[in-house]
Amino acid sequence: MEIDNKTKEVLKEFSPQIENFNRRFKILSAILIAIMLFALYAFYRQEKEGHIITGMRDNVVWGLYIANFVFFIGISYAGALISGILHLLKVEWRKPIIRIAEFITVIATIIGPLYILLCMGRLDRLFNLVLYGRIQSPIIWDVIAITTYIIGSFLFLYLAMIRDLAILRDTPGLKIGKFRRWSYKFLAIGYQGTKEQDKQLEESITIMSAIIIPIAVIVHSVLAWIFGMTLRPGWHSTIFAPYFVIAAIFSGTGVLIMAMWFYRKMFHLEKYITKKHFDYLGMLLLIMAAIYGYFTFSEYLTDWYTSETWNARVLKKMFDLHQYGWWFYFSVLVGNLLPIIVIGIKKLRTINNVALVSAIAVLALWVKRYLIIVPTLETPLLPAQDTRMEWVHYSPTWVEWALTMGGVAFFIFAFMMLSKYVPIVPVSLVSKPVEKTEEVEVKPTVETV
């Protein structure tokens, strides 16, 4: 494929990122690998000794694992919705950040379902889910939806990478190994940049963008129905599906902003990732915070007003500072109001401040996932008599925390490795000239004269 001078200049800026593994990269990779190995040891202990080594018991059968599952599936919306919608609308400023969003989607979609497996006591019976799964169960709906979502996310990322893979394949002088160069050749599937190939590829990406958006909405709606269709206090709600979708967009936007800030600092991408990107995504974060705050208020207002005994017990735990009060106020007030205040005031809307409130919002949303699950399971409709208090109240053990940190470490490590395989900024997009609408010259006619 013939590579133009503009593309060569852009690739020259990013080639050191995919060629060099400096000391900082190696140290960070070693730390992340050590965390993942410790998580594997925790998994081995759990499989050997059973779930008794965790904090989960008869009442709280879910805990950190399900909170992590919902959280990671949520942040995958960064690529599915944001990049998909921006591609369909042909938004010009999307180009430098769209690959970051797509990486988030694929990696988070892989990690999320793994936490479901950690909740299963007998992984050797996993095949029974496929053989004897009941289509009437929302859990089977979730399995089908997430499987479709994973396949769609991979296709979306792969199609968007083909142009850059072809550029890397045909660029001489890159200091990469033979295997990597062969992989570029294999994955580029003969793309030569002809008008016909480019048209077909663009149509394919557009089709996948249109498909991945409703799939993403369906996935988190089905995930919400697993809770909403269960007769448990705090879960049996008709607004859970849109509530979960808004929370997913909220958290996905926050993680995208954090990743943008990190790569902008790490690789000095000020030329490509500008303040405009933080302003636009910051305003999206503000809007999501406002909508999410509205849903949160609606959820707790209706539960409080009805004064049903089981819902009142859950709410009491939420507001009690000796139980979950501090977690609740942080997730609801700090996580919602701080992004609105900081981003809403122009003087405070700096790049660092937008990244900081995004990190706080993401942490608050993880806490909210925890609060959705644990207090409800600690408050059953038919509590057993004379149950040990340590069986009623959930407290995560080191095993669960180790596997939680292992998931975060894997997310960061996979992100780093993918950004070493292809440039984090799509070279083929940022080197393409901005499409301008042609001005039509109006010639005078007899009538106008």
C-alpha positions in Angstrom: 0.0 0.0 0.0 1.3 3.4 -0.9 1.7 5.6 2.2 1.4 9.4 1.7 3.8 11.9 3.4 1.3 13.1 5.9 0.7 9.6 7.2 4.5 9.0 7.4 5.0 12.1 9.5 2.2 11.1 11.9 3.5 7.6 12.2 7.0 8.9 12.8 5.7 10.6 16.0 4.1 7.4 17.3 6.7 4.8 16.2 8.8 5.2 19.4 5.7 4.2 21.4 5.3 0.9 19.7 9.1 0.2 19.3 10.5 1.0 22.7 9.9 -0.7 26.0 11.5 1.8 28.4 12.4 1.3 32.1 9.2 2.9 33.3 7.1 0.6 31.2 9.0 -2.5 32.4 8.7 -1.5 36.1 5.0 -0.8 35.8 4.5 -4.1 33.9 6.3 -6.0 36.6 4.1 -4.5 39.4 0.9 -5.3 37.5 2.1 -8.9 36.7 2.9 -9.4 40.4 -0.6 -8.2 41.4 -2.1 -10.6 38.8 0.0 -13.5 40.0 -1.2 -12.8 43.6 -4.8 -12.8 42.3 -4.2 -16.2 40.6 -2.9 -17.5 44.0 -6.1 -16.2 45.6 -8.2 -17.9 42.9 -6.3 -21.2 43.6 -7.0 -20.9 47.3 -10.7 -20.3 46.6 -11.0 -23.2 44.3 -9.1 -25.5 46.7 -10.9 -24.5 49.9 -14.3 -23.3 48.5 -16.2 -20.1 49.0 -15.9 -20.4 52.8 -12.6 -18.5 52.3 -14.6 -15.6 51.0 -17.0 -13.4 52.9 -20.0 -14.7 51.0 -22.5 -16.8 53.0 -26.1 -18.0 52.8 -27.6 -14.5 53.0 -25.0 -12.5 51.0 -24.4 -14.9 48.2 -23.0 -12.1 46.0 -20.5 -9.5 47.0 -17.4 -7.8 45.5 -17.5 -10.1 42.5 -20.9 -9.1 41.2 -20.2 -5.4 42.0 -17.0 -5.7 39.8 -19.0 -7.5 37.1 -21.6 -4.7 36.9 -18.9 -2.1 37.1 -16.7 -3.5 34.3 -19.6 -4.1 31.9 -20.7 -0.5 32.6 -17.4 1.1 31.7 -17.3 -0.8 28.5 -19.9 1.6 27.3 -17.1 4.1 26.6 -16.4 2.5 23.3 -19.8 1.0 22.5 -21.9 4.1 22.8 -19.5 7.0 22.7 -17.3 5.9 19.8 -20.2 4.4 18.0 -22.4 7.5 18.1 -19.5 9.8 17.3 -18.6 7.7 14.3 -22.2 7.7 13.0 -22.4 11.5 13.4 -19.0 11.9 11.7 -17.8 14.1 14.5 -14.3 15.3 13.6 -12.8 15.6 17.1 -13.5 12.0 17.8 -10.5 10.8 15.8 -7.7 11.1 18.4 -9.7 9.4 21.2 -11.8 6.8 19.4 -9.2 4.0 19.8 -8.9 4.6 23.5 -12.6 4.2 23.8 -12.6 1.0 21.8 -9.8 -0.4 23.9 -11.8 0.2 27.0 -14.8 -1.5 25.6 -13.0 -4.7 24.6 -10.9 -5.1 27.7 -13.7 -4.3 30.1 -16.1 -6.7 28.3 -13.5 -9.5 28.7 -12.9 -8.9 32.4 -16.5 -8.4 33.6 -17.9 -11.9 32.9 -14.8 -13.4 34.6 -16.2 -12.2 38.0 -19.4 -14.2 37.3 -17.3 -17.4 37.1 -15.7 -16.5 40.5 -19.1 -16.6 42.1 -19.7 -20.2 40.9 -18.8 -22.9 43.3 -18.5 -25.6 40.7 -16.8 -24.4 37.5 -16.7 -28.0 36.3 -20.4 -27.8 35.8 -20.3 -24.6 33.7 -21.3 -26.5 30.5 -24.7 -27.2 32.1 -25.5 -23.5 31.6 -25.4 -24.1 27.9 -27.0 -27.6 27.9 -29.8 -27.0 30.3 -30.2 -23.2 30.6 -33.8 -22.1 30.8 -34.7 -19.3 28.3 -37.2 -18.0 30.8 -34.4 -17.0 33.2 -33.0 -13.5 32.9 -29.6 -15.0 33.7 -29.7 -16.8 30.3 -30.8 -13.6 28.6 -27.7 -12.0 30.1 -25.4 -14.8 28.9 -26.7 -14.4 25.3 -26.5 -10.6 25.4 -23.0 -10.5 26.8 -21.7 -13.1 24.4 -23.1 -11.1 21.5 -21.7 -7.9 23.0 -18.2 -9.4 23.2 -18.2 -10.6 19.6 -19.6 -7.3 18.4 -17.0 -5.3 20.4 -14.1 -7.3 18.9 -15.4 -6.9 15.4 -15.9 -3.1 15.9 -12.3 -2.7 17.2 -10.8 -4.9 14.6 -12.5 -3.2 11.7 -11.4 0.2 13.0 -7.8 -1.0 13.2 -7.4 -2.5 9.7 -6.1 0.7 8.1 -3.5 1.2 10.8 -2.5 -2.4 10.6 -1.9 -2.0 6.9 0.2 1.1 7.4 2.4 -0.7 10.0 2.7 -3.6 7.6 3.9 -1.5 4.7 6.2 0.9 6.7 9.8 0.0 6.3 12.3 0.7 9.0 10.0 0.0 12.0 12.0 -1.7 14.8 9.7 -4.6 15.4 10.1 -8.3 15.4 9.3 -10.7 12.6 6.3 -12.1 14.4 4.7 -8.7 14.9 5.3 -7.8 11.3 3.7 -11.1 10.2 0.8 -10.4 12.5 0.2 -7.0 10.9 0.2 -8.7 7.5 -2.2 -11.4 8.6 -4.6 -9.1 10.4 -4.6 -6.4 7.6 -6.3 -9.1 5.4 -4.8 -7.7 2.2 -6.1 -4.1 2.6 -4.3 -1.9 0.1 -6.2 1.4 0.6 -8.0 1.3 -2.8 -11.3 3.3 -3.1 -13.4 0.2 -3.3 -11.7 -1.4 -0.2 -11.9 1.9 1.7 -15.6 2.2 0.8 -16.4 -1.3 1.9 -14.4 -0.9 5.1 -16.1 2.4 6.0 -19.6 0.8 5.4 -18.7 -2.2 7.6 -17.6 0.1 10.4 -20.8 2.2 10.1 -22.9 -1.0 10.2 -21.1 -2.2 13.3 -21.5 1.2 14.9 -25.2 1.0 14.3 -25.4 -2.5 15.6 -23.2 -2.1 18.7 -25.2 0.8 20.1 -28.5 -1.1 20.7 -26.6 -4.2 21.8 -24.9 -2.2 24.5 -28.2 -0.8 25.7 -29.7 -4.3 25.7 -26.8 -5.8 27.7 -27.1 -3.4 30.6 -30.9 -3.5 30.5 -30.9 -7.3 30.8 -28.3 -7.0 33.5 -30.7 -4.6 35.4 -33.6 -7.0 34.9 -31.7 -9.7 36.8 -32.1 -7.4 39.8 -35.4 -5.8 39.0 -37.2 -9.1 38.4 -36.1 -10.4 41.8 -38.5 -9.9 44.7 -35.9 -8.3 47.0 -36.0 -5.0 48.8 -34.3 -2.3 46.9 -34.2 -4.3 43.7 -37.8 -4.8 42.6 -38.0 -1.5 40.6 -39.3 -0.6 37.2 -36.6 2.1 36.6 -33.6 -0.2 37.0 -33.0 -0.7 33.3 -32.6 3.0 32.3 -31.0 3.6 35.7 -28.2 1.0 34.9 -27.8 2.3 31.3 -27.3 5.9 32.5 -24.9 4.7 35.2 -22.9 2.8 32.5 -22.6 5.8 30.3 -21.6 7.9 33.3 -18.8 5.5 34.4 -17.7 4.8 30.9 -17.2 8.5 30.1 -15.3 8.9 33.4 -12.9 6.1 32.6 -12.4 7.4 29.0 -11.5 10.9 30.4 -9.0 9.3 32.9 -7.4 7.2 30.1 -7.2 10.3 27.9 -5.5 12.3 30.7 -3.0 9.4 31.3 -1.9 8.9 27.7 -1.8 12.7 27.1 0.7 13.0 30.0 2.6 9.8 29.3 3.2 10.3 25.6 2.9 14.1 25.3 -0.2 14.0 23.1 -1.1 17.6 23.7 -1.2 18.1 19.9 -3.9 15.5 19.4 -5.8 15.3 22.7 -6.6 18.9 23.4 -8.6 20.8 26.0 -11.6 20.6 23.6 -11.8 16.9 24.1 -11.9 17.3 27.9 -14.5 20.1 27.6 -16.8 18.1 25.4 -16.6 14.8 27.3 -16.7 16.8 30.6 -20.0 18.3 29.5 -21.2 14.8 28.7 -20.1 13.7 32.2 -22.0 16.6 33.7 -25.2 15.7 31.8 -24.9 12.1 32.8 -24.3 13.1 36.5 -27.5 15.2 36.4 -29.6 12.5 34.8 -28.1 9.8 37.2 -28.8 12.0 40.2 -32.5 12.3 39.0 -32.8 8.6 38.8 -31.2 8.1 42.2 -33.5 10.6 43.8 -36.5 8.9 42.2 -35.5 5.5 43.4 -35.0 6.5 47.0 -38.0 8.8 47.2 -40.4 6.2 46.1 -38.9 3.6 48.5 -39.1 6.1 51.4 -42.6 7.3 50.7 -44.2 3.9 50.5 -42.6 3.0 53.9 -42.8 -0.7 53.2 -41.0 -2.6 56.0 -38.4 -4.3 53.9 -37.5 -1.2 51.9 -37.4 0.9 55.0 -34.8 -1.5 56.6 -32.5 -1.1 53.6 -32.9 2.7 53.5 -32.1 2.8 57.2 -28.8 1.0 56.6 -28.0 3.4 53.8 -28.5 6.5 55.9 -27.0 5.1 59.1 -23.4 6.4 59.5 -22.6 3.4 61.6 -23.5 1.0 58.7 -23.3 2.3 55.1 -24.0 6.0 55.6 -20.5 7.3 54.7 -20.4 5.1 51.6 -23.9 6.2 50.6 -23.3 9.9 51.0 -20.0 9.7 49.1 -21.6 7.8 46.2 -24.8 9.9 46.0 -23.6 13.4 47.0 -19.9 13.6 46.2 -20.0 11.4 43.1 -23.0 13.3 41.6 -22.6 16.9 42.7 -18.8 17.3 42.4 -18.7 16.8 38.6 -21.7 19.1 38.1 -20.0 21.9 40.2 -16.5 21.6 38.8 -17.4 21.1 35.1 -20.4 23.5 35.3 -18.1 26.4 36.4 -15.9 27.5 33.5 -13.0 28.7 35.6 -12.8 25.3 37.3 -13.1 23.3 34.1 -9.4 22.7 33.6 -8.0 19.5 32.1 -6.6 18.3 35.5 -9.9 19.1 37.3 -12.0 17.3 34.7 -9.8 14.2 35.1 -9.9 14.4 38.9 -13.7 14.6 39.2 -13.9 11.8 36.6 -11.8 9.6 38.8 -14.0 10.5 41.9 -17.2 9.8 39.9 -15.9 6.4 38.7 -15.0 5.5 42.3 -18.4 6.6 43.6 -20.1 4.6 40.9 -18.2 1.5 42.0 -19.3 2.1 45.6 -22.9 2.5 44.3 -22.7 -0.9 42.7 -21.6 -2.3 46.0 -24.4 -0.6 47.8 -27.0 -1.9 45.4 -25.9 -5.5 46.1 -24.8 -6.0 49.7 -27.3 -4.1 51.9 -30.2 -5.7 50.0 -28.8 -9.2 50.5 -28.2 -8.5 54.2 -31.9 -7.7 54.5 -33.9 -10.8 53.3 -37.7 -10.8 53.3 -37.7 -14.0 55.4 -34.7 -13.8 57.7 -33.7 -17.1 59.3 -33.9 -17.3 63.1 -30.8 -17.5 65.3 -28.5 -16.9 62.4 -24.9 -16.0 63.2 -24.2 -12.3 62.8 -21.1 -13.0 60.8 -23.2 -14.9 58.3 -25.7 -12.0 58.0 -23.2 -9.2 57.6 -20.9 -9.3 54.7 -17.2 -8.4 55.0 -14.9 -9.1 52.0 -11.9 -11.2 52.7 -8.3 -10.8 51.3 -9.2 -13.3 48.5 -12.0 -11.1 47.1 -9.8 -7.9 47.4 -6.9 -9.7 45.7 -9.1 -10.8 42.8 -10.6 -7.3 42.5 -7.2 -5.7 42.3 -6.2 -8.5 39.9 -9.0 -7.4 37.5 -7.9 -3.7 37.7 -4.3 -4.7 37.1 -5.3 -6.8 34.1 -7.3 -3.9 32.7 -4.3 -1.5 32.9 -1.8 -4.1 31.7 -3.9 -5.1 28.7 -4.4 -1.4 27.8 -0.6 -0.9 27.9 0.1 -3.9 25.7 -2.5 -3.0 23.1 -1.1 0.6 23.0 2.4 -1.0 22.3 0.9 -3.1 19.4 -0.8 -0.2 17.6 -0.6 3.5 18.1 -3.0 4.8 20.7 -4.1 7.5 18.3 -5.4 6.2 15.0 -2.8 7.3 12.4 -5.1 6.7 9.5 -7.7 9.0 10.9 -5.7 11.9 12.2 -3.6 12.0 9.0 -6.7 12.2 6.9 -7.6 15.8 5.8 -10.8 17.3 7.2 -13.7 16.8 4.9 -15.1 20.1 3.9 -18.4 20.7 2.2 -18.1 22.1 -1.3 -19.4 25.5 -1.8 -21.8 25.7 -4.7 -21.4 28.7 -6.9 -24.7 30.3 -7.8 -24.6 31.6 -11.4 -26.9 34.4 -12.3 -29.9 33.5 -14.4 -32.4 35.5 -16.3 -34.7 35.5 -13.3 -32.1 36.7 -10.8 -30.9 39.4 -13.3 
